[in-house]
Amino acid sequence: MIRGIHAAYLDAGADVVSTNTFGCAPYVLAEYGLAERAHELCRAAAVLAREAAGDRFVVGAMAPPRARSRSRAT
């Protein structure tokens, strides 16, 4: 699925793809019991983006430190 999304952007003419990892911070993933997998998930997202991008650019997305996740914001 993610490879297909990257490919669609690139096919449409994008020169950059994002890792789409903004919500991959441990404090966000903790809400789903996945905090300990943050590094693994970020790395997998980066590898997928890098493979899809070929000679184009990949940018990583990072949440700000100590920010509250959107699902818990009031």
PQR file of N, CA, C, O and H, with PARSE charges and radii, in Angstrom:
ATOM      1  N   MET A   1       0.821  -1.190   0.000 -0.4000 1.5000
ATOM      2  CA  MET A   1       0.000   0.000   0.000 -0.0000 2.0000
ATOM      3  C   MET A   1       0.868   1.259   0.000  0.5500 1.7000
ATOM      4  O   MET A   1       0.644   2.153  -0.815 -0.5500 1.4000
ATOM      5  N   ILE A   2       1.845   1.346   0.888 -0.4000 1.5000
ATOM      6  CA  ILE A   2       2.689   2.538   0.981 -0.0000 2.0000
ATOM      7  C   ILE A   2       3.529   2.709  -0.275  0.5500 1.7000
ATOM      8  O   ILE A   2       3.694   3.826  -0.766 -0.5500 1.4000
ATOM      9  H   ILE A   2       2.027   0.619   1.550  0.4000 1.0000
ATOM     10  N   ARG A   3       4.057   1.614  -0.794 -0.4000 1.5000
ATOM     11  CA  ARG A   3       4.813   1.704  -2.054 -0.0000 2.0000
ATOM     12  C   ARG A   3       3.928   2.282  -3.160  0.5500 1.7000
ATOM     13  O   ARG A   3       4.381   3.096  -3.964 -0.5500 1.4000
ATOM     14  H   ARG A   3       3.922   0.707  -0.395  0.4000 1.0000
ATOM     15  N   GLY A   4       2.686   1.862  -3.195 -0.4000 1.5000
ATOM     16  CA  GLY A   4       1.757   2.353  -4.202 -0.0000 2.0000
ATOM     17  C   GLY A   4       1.478   3.846  -4.063  0.5500 1.7000
ATOM     18  O   GLY A   4       1.340   4.550  -5.063 -0.5500 1.4000
ATOM     19  H   GLY A   4       2.318   1.201  -2.542  0.4000 1.0000
ATOM     20  N   ILE A   5       1.396   4.325  -2.834 -0.4000 1.5000
ATOM     21  CA  ILE A   5       1.176   5.755  -2.594 -0.0000 2.0000
ATOM     22  C   ILE A   5       2.387   6.552  -3.062  0.5500 1.7000
ATOM     23  O   ILE A   5       2.245   7.565  -3.748 -0.5500 1.4000
ATOM     24  H   ILE A   5       1.508   3.753  -2.021  0.4000 1.0000
ATOM     25  N   HIS A   6       3.573   6.093  -2.691 -0.4000 1.5000
ATOM     26  CA  HIS A   6       4.793   6.762  -3.155 -0.0000 2.0000
ATOM     27  C   HIS A   6       4.838   6.774  -4.683  0.5500 1.7000
ATOM     28  O   HIS A   6       5.119   7.806  -5.293 -0.5500 1.4000
ATOM     29  H   HIS A   6       3.688   5.271  -2.134  0.4000 1.0000
ATOM     30  N   ALA A   7       4.564   5.634  -5.291 -0.4000 1.5000
ATOM     31  CA  ALA A   7       4.607   5.527  -6.753 -0.0000 2.0000
ATOM     32  C   ALA A   7       3.616   6.480  -7.409  0.5500 1.7000
ATOM     33  O   ALA A   7       3.926   7.090  -8.432 -0.5500 1.4000
ATOM     34  H   ALA A   7       4.336   4.796  -4.796  0.4000 1.0000
ATOM     35  N   ALA A   8       2.429   6.610  -6.831 -0.4000 1.5000
ATOM     36  CA  ALA A   8       1.414   7.510  -7.406 -0.0000 2.0000
ATOM     37  C   ALA A   8       1.894   8.957  -7.391  0.5500 1.7000
ATOM     38  O   ALA A   8       1.708   9.683  -8.367 -0.5500 1.4000
ATOM     39  H   ALA A   8       2.177   6.114  -6.000  0.4000 1.0000
ATOM     40  N   TYR A   9       2.506   9.375  -6.298 -0.4000 1.5000
ATOM     41  CA  TYR A   9       3.045  10.739  -6.235 -0.0000 2.0000
ATOM     42  C   TYR A   9       4.154  10.932  -7.266  0.5500 1.7000
ATOM     43  O   TYR A   9       4.186  11.942  -7.969 -0.5500 1.4000
ATOM     44  H   TYR A   9       2.658   8.785  -5.505  0.4000 1.0000
ATOM     45  N   LEU A  10       5.054   9.971  -7.354 -0.4000 1.5000
ATOM     46  CA  LEU A  10       6.159  10.083  -8.294 -0.0000 2.0000
ATOM     47  C   LEU A  10       5.665  10.043  -9.731  0.5500 1.7000
ATOM     48  O   LEU A  10       6.164  10.787 -10.574 -0.5500 1.4000
ATOM     49  H   LEU A  10       5.028   9.150  -6.784  0.4000 1.0000
ATOM     50  N   ASP A  11       4.699   9.192 -10.023 -0.4000 1.5000
ATOM     51  CA  ASP A  11       4.122   9.119 -11.364 -0.0000 2.0000
ATOM     52  C   ASP A  11       3.426  10.420 -11.755  0.5500 1.7000
ATOM     53  O   ASP A  11       3.357  10.779 -12.930 -0.5500 1.4000
ATOM     54  H   ASP A  11       4.293   8.587  -9.338  0.4000 1.0000
ATOM     55  N   ALA A  12       2.911  11.115 -10.741 -0.4000 1.5000
ATOM     56  CA  ALA A  12       2.230  12.394 -10.990 -0.0000 2.0000
ATOM     57  C   ALA A  12       3.218  13.547 -11.154  0.5500 1.7000
ATOM     58  O   ALA A  12       2.816  14.676 -11.437 -0.5500 1.4000
ATOM     59  H   ALA A  12       2.966  10.823  -9.786  0.4000 1.0000
ATOM     60  N   GLY A  13       4.509  13.265 -10.976 -0.4000 1.5000
ATOM     61  CA  GLY A  13       5.515  14.289 -11.211 -0.0000 2.0000
ATOM     62  C   GLY A  13       6.234  14.808  -9.983  0.5500 1.7000
ATOM     63  O   GLY A  13       7.040  15.732 -10.092 -0.5500 1.4000
ATOM     64  H   GLY A  13       4.835  12.349 -10.745  0.4000 1.0000
ATOM     65  N   ALA A  14       5.968  14.248  -8.834 -0.4000 1.5000
ATOM     66  CA  ALA A  14       6.651  14.703  -7.620 -0.0000 2.0000
ATOM     67  C   ALA A  14       8.149  14.405  -7.700  0.5500 1.7000
ATOM     68  O   ALA A  14       8.560  13.380  -8.244 -0.5500 1.4000
ATOM     69  H   ALA A  14       5.313  13.498  -8.746  0.4000 1.0000
ATOM     70  N   ASP A  15       8.941  15.296  -7.163 -0.4000 1.5000
ATOM     71  CA  ASP A  15      10.383  15.094  -7.076 -0.0000 2.0000
ATOM     72  C   ASP A  15      10.811  14.695  -5.667  0.5500 1.7000
ATOM     73  O   ASP A  15      11.981  14.396  -5.428 -0.5500 1.4000
ATOM     74  H   ASP A  15       8.607  16.128  -6.721  0.4000 1.0000
ATOM     75  N   VAL A  16       9.857  14.692  -4.737 -0.4000 1.5000
ATOM     76  CA  VAL A  16      10.131  14.412  -3.329 -0.0000 2.0000
ATOM     77  C   VAL A  16       9.024  13.520  -2.784  0.5500 1.7000
ATOM     78  O   VAL A  16       7.851  13.733  -3.090 -0.5500 1.4000
ATOM     79  H   VAL A  16       8.907  14.934  -4.931  0.4000 1.0000
ATOM     80  N   VAL A  17       9.381  12.530  -1.984 -0.4000 1.5000
ATOM     81  CA  VAL A  17       8.383  11.761  -1.236 -0.0000 2.0000
ATOM     82  C   VAL A  17       8.707  11.878   0.242  0.5500 1.7000
ATOM     83  O   VAL A  17       9.863  12.061   0.622 -0.5500 1.4000
ATOM     84  H   VAL A  17      10.334  12.357  -1.736  0.4000 1.0000
ATOM     85  N   SER A  18       7.696  11.773   1.057 -0.4000 1.5000
ATOM     86  CA  SER A  18       7.843  11.881   2.502 -0.0000 2.0000
ATOM     87  C   SER A  18       7.789  10.494   3.135  0.5500 1.7000
ATOM     88  O   SER A  18       7.124   9.586   2.637 -0.5500 1.4000
ATOM     89  H   SER A  18       6.757  11.625   0.748  0.4000 1.0000
ATOM     90  N   THR A  19       8.500  10.359   4.231 -0.4000 1.5000
ATOM     91  CA  THR A  19       8.448   9.098   4.972 -0.0000 2.0000
ATOM     92  C   THR A  19       7.099   8.906   5.667  0.5500 1.7000
ATOM     93  O   THR A  19       6.758   7.797   6.078 -0.5500 1.4000
ATOM     94  H   THR A  19       9.041  11.097   4.635  0.4000 1.0000
ATOM     95  N   ASN A  20       6.335   9.996   5.794 -0.4000 1.5000
ATOM     96  CA  ASN A  20       5.025   9.950   6.443 -0.0000 2.0000
ATOM     97  C   ASN A  20       5.128   9.396   7.865  0.5500 1.7000
ATOM     98  O   ASN A  20       4.354   8.526   8.266 -0.5500 1.4000
ATOM     99  H   ASN A  20       6.612  10.897   5.460  0.4000 1.0000
ATOM    100  N   THR A  21       6.087   9.912   8.608 -0.4000 1.5000
ATOM    101  CA  THR A  21       6.356   9.414   9.958 -0.0000 2.0000
ATOM    102  C   THR A  21       6.080  10.449  11.041  0.5500 1.7000
ATOM    103  O   THR A  21       6.591  10.317  12.153 -0.5500 1.4000
ATOM    104  H   THR A  21       6.716  10.619   8.283  0.4000 1.0000
ATOM    105  N   PHE A  22       5.291  11.469  10.748 -0.4000 1.5000
ATOM    106  CA  PHE A  22       5.029  12.518  11.731 -0.0000 2.0000
ATOM    107  C   PHE A  22       4.478  11.933  13.038  0.5500 1.7000
ATOM    108  O   PHE A  22       4.873  12.369  14.119 -0.5500 1.4000
ATOM    109  H   PHE A  22       4.875  11.576   9.845  0.4000 1.0000
ATOM    110  N   GLY A  23       3.591  10.972  12.953 -0.4000 1.5000
ATOM    111  CA  GLY A  23       2.989  10.373  14.141 -0.0000 2.0000
ATOM    112  C   GLY A  23       3.749   9.171  14.671  0.5500 1.7000
ATOM    113  O   GLY A  23       3.199   8.375  15.432 -0.5500 1.4000
ATOM    114  H   GLY A  23       3.271  10.617  12.075  0.4000 1.0000
ATOM    115  N   CYS A  24       4.998   9.033  14.281 -0.4000 1.5000
ATOM    116  CA  CYS A  24       5.768   7.849  14.655 -0.0000 2.0000
ATOM    117  C   CYS A  24       6.681   8.099  15.854  0.5500 1.7000
ATOM    118  O   CYS A  24       7.669   7.388  16.041 -0.5500 1.4000
ATOM    119  H   CYS A  24       5.445   9.679  13.663  0.4000 1.0000
ATOM    120  N   ALA A  25       6.362   9.086  16.649 -0.4000 1.5000
ATOM    121  CA  ALA A  25       7.136   9.362  17.858 -0.0000 2.0000
ATOM    122  C   ALA A  25       6.674   8.412  18.974  0.5500 1.7000
ATOM    123  O   ALA A  25       5.503   8.038  19.028 -0.5500 1.4000
ATOM    124  H   ALA A  25       5.560   9.663  16.497  0.4000 1.0000
ATOM    125  N   PRO A  26       7.589   8.031  19.848 -0.5600 1.5000
ATOM    126  CA  PRO A  26       7.206   7.092  20.908  0.2800 2.0000
ATOM    127  C   PRO A  26       5.999   7.540  21.738  0.5500 1.7000
ATOM    128  O   PRO A  26       5.168   6.712  22.112 -0.5500 1.4000
ATOM    129  N   TYR A  27       5.896   8.851  22.030 -0.4000 1.5000
ATOM    130  CA  TYR A  27       4.769   9.292  22.858 -0.0000 2.0000
ATOM    131  C   TYR A  27       3.429   9.154  22.127  0.5500 1.7000
ATOM    132  O   TYR A  27       2.392   9.001  22.773 -0.5500 1.4000
ATOM    133  H   TYR A  27       6.572   9.523  21.727  0.4000 1.0000
ATOM    134  N   VAL A  28       3.435   9.204  20.808 -0.4000 1.5000
ATOM    135  CA  VAL A  28       2.202   8.977  20.043 -0.0000 2.0000
ATOM    136  C   VAL A  28       1.931   7.479  19.948  0.5500 1.7000
ATOM    137  O   VAL A  28       0.811   7.028  20.188 -0.5500 1.4000
ATOM    138  H   VAL A  28       4.277   9.328  20.283  0.4000 1.0000
ATOM    139  N   LEU A  29       2.953   6.719  19.599 -0.4000 1.5000
ATOM    140  CA  LEU A  29       2.788   5.269  19.449 -0.0000 2.0000
ATOM    141  C   LEU A  29       2.429   4.589  20.765  0.5500 1.7000
ATOM    142  O   LEU A  29       1.842   3.507  20.761 -0.5500 1.4000
ATOM    143  H   LEU A  29       3.863   7.086  19.403  0.4000 1.0000
ATOM    144  N   ALA A  30       2.775   5.210  21.892 -0.4000 1.5000
ATOM    145  CA  ALA A  30       2.434   4.646  23.200 -0.0000 2.0000
ATOM    146  C   ALA A  30       0.929   4.489  23.366  0.5500 1.7000
ATOM    147  O   ALA A  30       0.467   3.589  24.068 -0.5500 1.4000
ATOM    148  H   ALA A  30       3.252   6.089  21.896  0.4000 1.0000
ATOM    149  N   GLU A  31       0.172   5.357  22.727 -0.4000 1.5000
ATOM    150  CA  GLU A  31      -1.294   5.258  22.800 -0.0000 2.0000
ATOM    151  C   GLU A  31      -1.809   3.946  22.223  0.5500 1.7000
ATOM    152  O   GLU A  31      -2.920   3.514  22.529 -0.5500 1.4000
ATOM    153  H   GLU A  31       0.547   6.089  22.157  0.4000 1.0000
ATOM    154  N   TYR A  32      -0.984   3.317  21.382 -0.4000 1.5000
ATOM    155  CA  TYR A  32      -1.368   2.074  20.717 -0.0000 2.0000
ATOM    156  C   TYR A  32      -0.512   0.898  21.173  0.5500 1.7000
ATOM    157  O   TYR A  32      -0.552  -0.175  20.570 -0.5500 1.4000
ATOM    158  H   TYR A  32      -0.081   3.668  21.133  0.4000 1.0000
ATOM    159  N   GLY A  33       0.259   1.100  22.235 -0.4000 1.5000
ATOM    160  CA  GLY A  33       1.113   0.048  22.750 -0.0000 2.0000
ATOM    161  C   GLY A  33       2.311  -0.252  21.859  0.5500 1.7000
ATOM    162  O   GLY A  33       2.841  -1.363  21.886 -0.5500 1.4000
ATOM    163  H   GLY A  33       0.292   1.971  22.725  0.4000 1.0000
ATOM    164  N   LEU A  34       2.743   0.731  21.069 -0.4000 1.5000
ATOM    165  CA  LEU A  34       3.819   0.504  20.110 -0.0000 2.0000
ATOM    166  C   LEU A  34       5.037   1.394  20.329  0.5500 1.7000
ATOM    167  O   LEU A  34       5.892   1.481  19.447 -0.5500 1.4000
ATOM    168  H   LEU A  34       2.312   1.634  21.047  0.4000 1.0000
ATOM    169  N   ALA A  35       5.138   2.047  21.462 -0.4000 1.5000
ATOM    170  CA  ALA A  35       6.232   2.989  21.701 -0.0000 2.0000
ATOM    171  C   ALA A  35       7.597   2.350  21.482  0.5500 1.7000
ATOM    172  O   ALA A  35       8.493   2.980  20.920 -0.5500 1.4000
ATOM    173  H   ALA A  35       4.444   1.976  22.178  0.4000 1.0000
ATOM    174  N   GLU A  36       7.762   1.129  21.912 -0.4000 1.5000
ATOM    175  CA  GLU A  36       9.059   0.463  21.806 -0.0000 2.0000
ATOM    176  C   GLU A  36       9.421   0.132  20.358  0.5500 1.7000
ATOM    177  O   GLU A  36      10.560  -0.249  20.086 -0.5500 1.4000
ATOM    178  H   GLU A  36       7.034   0.617  22.369  0.4000 1.0000
ATOM    179  N   ARG A  37       8.482   0.267  19.430 -0.4000 1.5000
ATOM    180  CA  ARG A  37       8.749  -0.038  18.013 -0.0000 2.0000
ATOM    181  C   ARG A  37       8.977   1.213  17.169  0.5500 1.7000
ATOM    182  O   ARG A  37       9.052   1.121  15.944 -0.5500 1.4000
ATOM    183  H   ARG A  37       7.557   0.576  19.651  0.4000 1.0000
ATOM    184  N   ALA A  38       9.087   2.378  17.802 -0.4000 1.5000
ATOM    185  CA  ALA A  38       9.209   3.641  17.064 -0.0000 2.0000
ATOM    186  C   ALA A  38      10.382   3.622  16.083  0.5500 1.7000
ATOM    187  O   ALA A  38      10.212   3.962  14.912 -0.5500 1.4000
ATOM    188  H   ALA A  38       9.025   2.453  18.797  0.4000 1.0000
ATOM    189  N   HIS A  39      11.554   3.233  16.542 -0.4000 1.5000
ATOM    190  CA  HIS A  39      12.714   3.204  15.654 -0.0000 2.0000
ATOM    191  C   HIS A  39      12.494   2.252  14.483  0.5500 1.7000
ATOM    192  O   HIS A  39      12.769   2.594  13.333 -0.5500 1.4000
ATOM    193  H   HIS A  39      11.693   2.957  17.493  0.4000 1.0000
ATOM    194  N   GLU A  40      12.003   1.069  14.782 -0.4000 1.5000
ATOM    195  CA  GLU A  40      11.755   0.063  13.743 -0.0000 2.0000
ATOM    196  C   GLU A  40      10.774   0.584  12.690  0.5500 1.7000
ATOM    197  O   GLU A  40      11.002   0.430  11.490 -0.5500 1.4000
ATOM    198  H   GLU A  40      11.780   0.790  15.716  0.4000 1.0000
ATOM    199  N   LEU A  41       9.691   1.196  13.144 -0.4000 1.5000
ATOM    200  CA  LEU A  41       8.674   1.695  12.218 -0.0000 2.0000
ATOM    201  C   LEU A  41       9.182   2.873  11.390  0.5500 1.7000
ATOM    202  O   LEU A  41       8.914   2.949  10.191 -0.5500 1.4000
ATOM    203  H   LEU A  41       9.506   1.321  14.119  0.4000 1.0000
ATOM    204  N   CYS A  42       9.909   3.786  12.018 -0.4000 1.5000
ATOM    205  CA  CYS A  42      10.495   4.917  11.282 -0.0000 2.0000
ATOM    206  C   CYS A  42      11.494   4.426  10.244  0.5500 1.7000
ATOM    207  O   CYS A  42      11.521   4.906   9.111 -0.5500 1.4000
ATOM    208  H   CYS A  42      10.127   3.724  12.992  0.4000 1.0000
ATOM    209  N   ARG A  43      12.294   3.485  10.638 -0.4000 1.5000
ATOM    210  CA  ARG A  43      13.292   2.941   9.693 -0.0000 2.0000
ATOM    211  C   ARG A  43      12.598   2.262   8.517  0.5500 1.7000
ATOM    212  O   ARG A  43      12.996   2.468   7.371 -0.5500 1.4000
ATOM    213  H   ARG A  43      12.273   3.094  11.559  0.4000 1.0000
ATOM    214  N   ALA A  44      11.590   1.472   8.771 -0.4000 1.5000
ATOM    215  CA  ALA A  44      10.869   0.796   7.682 -0.0000 2.0000
ATOM    216  C   ALA A  44      10.243   1.815   6.735  0.5500 1.7000
ATOM    217  O   ALA A  44      10.276   1.634   5.518 -0.5500 1.4000
ATOM    218  H   ALA A  44      11.267   1.304   9.703  0.4000 1.0000
ATOM    219  N   ALA A  45       9.675   2.881   7.288 -0.4000 1.5000
ATOM    220  CA  ALA A  45       9.079   3.924   6.456 -0.0000 2.0000
ATOM    221  C   ALA A  45      10.135   4.610   5.596  0.5500 1.7000
ATOM    222  O   ALA A  45       9.892   4.903   4.425 -0.5500 1.4000
ATOM    223  H   ALA A  45       9.648   3.027   8.277  0.4000 1.0000
ATOM    224  N   ALA A  46      11.298   4.866   6.171 -0.4000 1.5000
ATOM    225  CA  ALA A  46      12.383   5.506   5.426 -0.0000 2.0000
ATOM    226  C   ALA A  46      12.896   4.605   4.311  0.5500 1.7000
ATOM    227  O   ALA A  46      13.166   5.072   3.205 -0.5500 1.4000
ATOM    228  H   ALA A  46      11.496   4.628   7.122  0.4000 1.0000
ATOM    229  N   VAL A  47      13.028   3.324   4.600 -0.4000 1.5000
ATOM    230  CA  VAL A  47      13.492   2.378   3.581 -0.0000 2.0000
ATOM    231  C   VAL A  47      12.496   2.310   2.430  0.5500 1.7000
ATOM    232  O   VAL A  47      12.900   2.330   1.267 -0.5500 1.4000
ATOM    233  H   VAL A  47      12.809   2.945   5.499  0.4000 1.0000
ATOM    234  N   LEU A  48      11.214   2.231   2.731 -0.4000 1.5000
ATOM    235  CA  LEU A  48      10.203   2.194   1.671 -0.0000 2.0000
ATOM    236  C   LEU A  48      10.257   3.446   0.807  0.5500 1.7000
ATOM    237  O   LEU A  48      10.218   3.361  -0.421 -0.5500 1.4000
ATOM    238  H   LEU A  48      10.887   2.215   3.676  0.4000 1.0000
ATOM    239  N   ALA A  49      10.345   4.598   1.442 -0.4000 1.5000
ATOM    240  CA  ALA A  49      10.400   5.856   0.696 -0.0000 2.0000
ATOM    241  C   ALA A  49      11.659   5.927  -0.157  0.5500 1.7000
ATOM    242  O   ALA A  49      11.603   6.332  -1.318 -0.5500 1.4000
ATOM    243  H   ALA A  49      10.376   4.667   2.439  0.4000 1.0000
ATOM    244  N   ARG A  50      12.791   5.535   0.412 -0.4000 1.5000
ATOM    245  CA  ARG A  50      14.058   5.580  -0.324 -0.0000 2.0000
ATOM    246  C   ARG A  50      14.022   4.660  -1.532  0.5500 1.7000
ATOM    247  O   ARG A  50      14.481   5.035  -2.611 -0.5500 1.4000
ATOM    248  H   ARG A  50      12.836   5.205   1.355  0.4000 1.0000
ATOM    249  N   GLU A  51      13.483   3.459  -1.362 -0.4000 1.5000
ATOM    250  CA  GLU A  51      13.384   2.515  -2.472 -0.0000 2.0000
ATOM    251  C   GLU A  51      12.492   3.063  -3.575  0.5500 1.7000
ATOM    252  O   GLU A  51      12.808   2.928  -4.757 -0.5500 1.4000
ATOM    253  H   GLU A  51      13.110   3.154  -0.486  0.4000 1.0000
ATOM    254  N   ALA A  52      11.390   3.673  -3.198 -0.4000 1.5000
ATOM    255  CA  ALA A  52      10.446   4.203  -4.191 -0.0000 2.0000
ATOM    256  C   ALA A  52      11.008   5.414  -4.910  0.5500 1.7000
ATOM    257  O   ALA A  52      10.743   5.604  -6.097 -0.5500 1.4000
ATOM    258  H   ALA A  52      11.133   3.782  -2.238  0.4000 1.0000
ATOM    259  N   ALA A  53      11.778   6.236  -4.217 -0.4000 1.5000
ATOM    260  CA  ALA A  53      12.218   7.517  -4.762 -0.0000 2.0000
ATOM    261  C   ALA A  53      13.265   7.389  -5.859  0.5500 1.7000
ATOM    262  O   ALA A  53      13.373   8.273  -6.709 -0.5500 1.4000
ATOM    263  H   ALA A  53      11.994   6.082  -3.253  0.4000 1.0000
ATOM    264  N   GLY A  54      14.026   6.323  -5.858 -0.4000 1.5000
ATOM    265  CA  GLY A  54      15.076   6.207  -6.857 -0.0000 2.0000
ATOM    266  C   GLY A  54      16.076   7.344  -6.697  0.5500 1.7000
ATOM    267  O   GLY A  54      16.693   7.495  -5.643 -0.5500 1.4000
ATOM    268  H   GLY A  54      13.938   5.605  -5.168  0.4000 1.0000
ATOM    269  N   ASP A  55      16.234   8.157  -7.767 -0.4000 1.5000
ATOM    270  CA  ASP A  55      17.196   9.261  -7.704 -0.0000 2.0000
ATOM    271  C   ASP A  55      16.556  10.569  -7.241  0.5500 1.7000
ATOM    272  O   ASP A  55      17.178  11.629  -7.316 -0.5500 1.4000
ATOM    273  H   ASP A  55      15.732   8.034  -8.624  0.4000 1.0000
ATOM    274  N   ARG A  56      15.317  10.493  -6.764 -0.4000 1.5000
ATOM    275  CA  ARG A  56      14.637  11.684  -6.257 -0.0000 2.0000
ATOM    276  C   ARG A  56      14.831  11.803  -4.749  0.5500 1.7000
ATOM    277  O   ARG A  56      15.455  10.947  -4.122 -0.5500 1.4000
ATOM    278  H   ARG A  56      14.812   9.633  -6.703  0.4000 1.0000
ATOM    279  N   PHE A  57      14.297  12.856  -4.189 -0.4000 1.5000
ATOM    280  CA  PHE A  57      14.518  13.159  -2.775 -0.0000 2.0000
ATOM    281  C   PHE A  57      13.515  12.467  -1.861  0.5500 1.7000
ATOM    282  O   PHE A  57      12.382  12.185  -2.253 -0.5500 1.4000
ATOM    283  H   PHE A  57      13.790  13.551  -4.699  0.4000 1.0000
ATOM    284  N   VAL A  58      13.955  12.200  -0.639 -0.4000 1.5000
ATOM    285  CA  VAL A  58      13.091  11.694   0.429 -0.0000 2.0000
ATOM    286  C   VAL A  58      13.237  12.643   1.611  0.5500 1.7000
ATOM    287  O   VAL A  58      14.349  13.013   1.989 -0.5500 1.4000
ATOM    288  H   VAL A  58      14.875  12.429  -0.321  0.4000 1.0000
ATOM    289  N   VAL A  59      12.117  13.031   2.184 -0.4000 1.5000
ATOM    290  CA  VAL A  59      12.149  13.858   3.389 -0.0000 2.0000
ATOM    291  C   VAL A  59      11.499  13.091   4.526  0.5500 1.7000
ATOM    292  O   VAL A  59      10.525  12.365   4.327 -0.5500 1.4000
ATOM    293  H   VAL A  59      11.214  12.731   1.876  0.4000 1.0000
ATOM    294  N   GLY A  60      12.046  13.260   5.710 -0.4000 1.5000
ATOM    295  CA  GLY A  60      11.480  12.631   6.895 -0.0000 2.0000
ATOM    296  C   GLY A  60      10.581  13.618   7.615  0.5500 1.7000
ATOM    297  O   GLY A  60      10.831  14.824   7.595 -0.5500 1.4000
ATOM    298  H   GLY A  60      12.837  13.849   5.871  0.4000 1.0000
ATOM    299  N   ALA A  61       9.555  13.118   8.239 -0.4000 1.5000
ATOM    300  CA  ALA A  61       8.640  13.954   9.008 -0.0000 2.0000
ATOM    301  C   ALA A  61       8.771  13.579  10.474  0.5500 1.7000
ATOM    302  O   ALA A  61       8.689  12.406  10.836 -0.5500 1.4000
ATOM    303  H   ALA A  61       9.352  12.139   8.255  0.4000 1.0000
ATOM    304  N   MET A  62       8.976  14.590  11.317 -0.4000 1.5000
ATOM    305  CA  MET A  62       9.144  14.344  12.747 -0.0000 2.0000
ATOM    306  C   MET A  62       8.184  15.222  13.537  0.5500 1.7000
ATOM    307  O   MET A  62       8.018  16.403  13.234 -0.5500 1.4000
ATOM    308  H   MET A  62       9.042  15.544  11.022  0.4000 1.0000
ATOM    309  N   ALA A  63       7.568  14.651  14.532 -0.4000 1.5000
ATOM    310  CA  ALA A  63       6.700  15.421  15.424 -0.0000 2.0000
ATOM    311  C   ALA A  63       7.570  16.256  16.360  0.5500 1.7000
ATOM    312  O   ALA A  63       8.711  15.889  16.641 -0.5500 1.4000
ATOM    313  H   ALA A  63       7.704  13.691  14.778  0.4000 1.0000
ATOM    314  N   PRO A  64       7.044  17.357  16.834 -0.5600 1.5000
ATOM    315  CA  PRO A  64       7.829  18.153  17.786  0.2800 2.0000
ATOM    316  C   PRO A  64       7.965  17.409  19.117  0.5500 1.7000
ATOM    317  O   PRO A  64       7.102  16.604  19.468 -0.5500 1.4000
ATOM    318  N   PRO A  65       9.034  17.671  19.848 -0.5600 1.5000
ATOM    319  CA  PRO A  65       9.200  17.001  21.144  0.2800 2.0000
ATOM    320  C   PRO A  65       8.123  17.441  22.130  0.5500 1.7000
ATOM    321  O   PRO A  65       7.714  18.602  22.155 -0.5500 1.4000
ATOM    322  N   ARG A  66       7.687  16.508  22.920 -0.4000 1.5000
ATOM    323  CA  ARG A  66       6.703  16.746  23.984 -0.0000 2.0000
ATOM    324  C   ARG A  66       5.361  17.275  23.489  0.5500 1.7000
ATOM    325  O   ARG A  66       4.579  17.812  24.274 -0.5500 1.4000
ATOM    326  H   ARG A  66       8.019  15.565  22.899  0.4000 1.0000
ATOM    327  N   ALA A  67       5.099  17.133  22.238 -0.4000 1.5000
ATOM    328  CA  ALA A  67       3.798  17.554  21.720 -0.0000 2.0000
ATOM    329  C   ALA A  67       2.764  16.496  22.056  0.5500 1.7000
ATOM    330  O   ALA A  67       3.083  15.316  22.207 -0.5500 1.4000
ATOM    331  H   ALA A  67       5.735  16.697  21.601  0.4000 1.0000
ATOM    332  N   ARG A  68       1.535  16.933  22.171 -0.4000 1.5000
ATOM    333  CA  ARG A  68       0.456  15.978  22.401 -0.0000 2.0000
ATOM    334  C   ARG A  68      -0.003  15.469  21.052  0.5500 1.7000
ATOM    335  O   ARG A  68      -0.010  16.215  20.072 -0.5500 1.4000
ATOM    336  H   ARG A  68       1.276  17.891  22.049  0.4000 1.0000
ATOM    337  N   SER A  69      -0.383  14.217  20.994 -0.4000 1.5000
ATOM    338  CA  SER A  69      -0.881  13.682  19.737 -0.0000 2.0000
ATOM    339  C   SER A  69      -2.254  14.281  19.450  0.5500 1.7000
ATOM    340  O   SER A  69      -2.966  14.685  20.370 -0.5500 1.4000
ATOM    341  H   SER A  69      -0.378  13.611  21.789  0.4000 1.0000
ATOM    342  N   ARG A  70      -2.611  14.336  18.207 -0.4000 1.5000
ATOM    343  CA  ARG A  70      -3.889  14.931  17.814 -0.0000 2.0000
ATOM    344  C   ARG A  70      -5.069  14.151  18.358  0.5500 1.7000
ATOM    345  O   ARG A  70      -6.122  14.725  18.634 -0.5500 1.4000
ATOM    346  H   ARG A  70      -2.033  14.007  17.460  0.4000 1.0000
ATOM    347  N   SER A  71      -4.900  12.847  18.514 -0.4000 1.5000
ATOM    348  CA  SER A  71      -6.019  12.037  18.990 -0.0000 2.0000
ATOM    349  C   SER A  71      -6.337  12.317  20.466  0.5500 1.7000
ATOM    350  O   SER A  71      -7.432  12.007  20.933 -0.5500 1.4000
ATOM    351  H   SER A  71      -4.044  12.381  18.289  0.4000 1.0000
ATOM    352  N   ARG A  72      -5.390  12.896  21.188 -0.4000 1.5000
ATOM    353  CA  ARG A  72      -5.611  13.196  22.599 -0.0000 2.0000
ATOM    354  C   ARG A  72      -5.818  14.682  22.842  0.5500 1.7000
ATOM    355  O   ARG A  72      -6.096  15.086  23.971 -0.5500 1.4000
ATOM    356  H   ARG A  72      -4.500  13.147  20.808  0.4000 1.0000
ATOM    357  N   ALA A  73      -5.689  15.498  21.815 -0.4000 1.5000
ATOM    358  CA  ALA A  73      -5.844  16.949  22.000 -0.0000 2.0000
ATOM    359  C   ALA A  73      -7.285  17.272  22.339  0.5500 1.7000
ATOM    360  O   ALA A  73      -8.214  16.634  21.846 -0.5500 1.4000
ATOM    361  H   ALA A  73      -5.463  15.170  20.898  0.4000 1.0000
ATOM    362  N   THR A  74      -7.454  18.260  23.177 -0.4000 1.5000
ATOM    363  CA  THR A  74      -8.804  18.658  23.547 -0.0000 2.0000
ATOM    364  C   THR A  74      -9.065  20.090  23.145  0.5500 1.7000
ATOM    365  O   THR A  74     -10.158  20.607  23.376 -0.5500 1.4000
ATOM    366  H   THR A  74      -6.698  18.779  23.578  0.4000 1.0000
TER
END
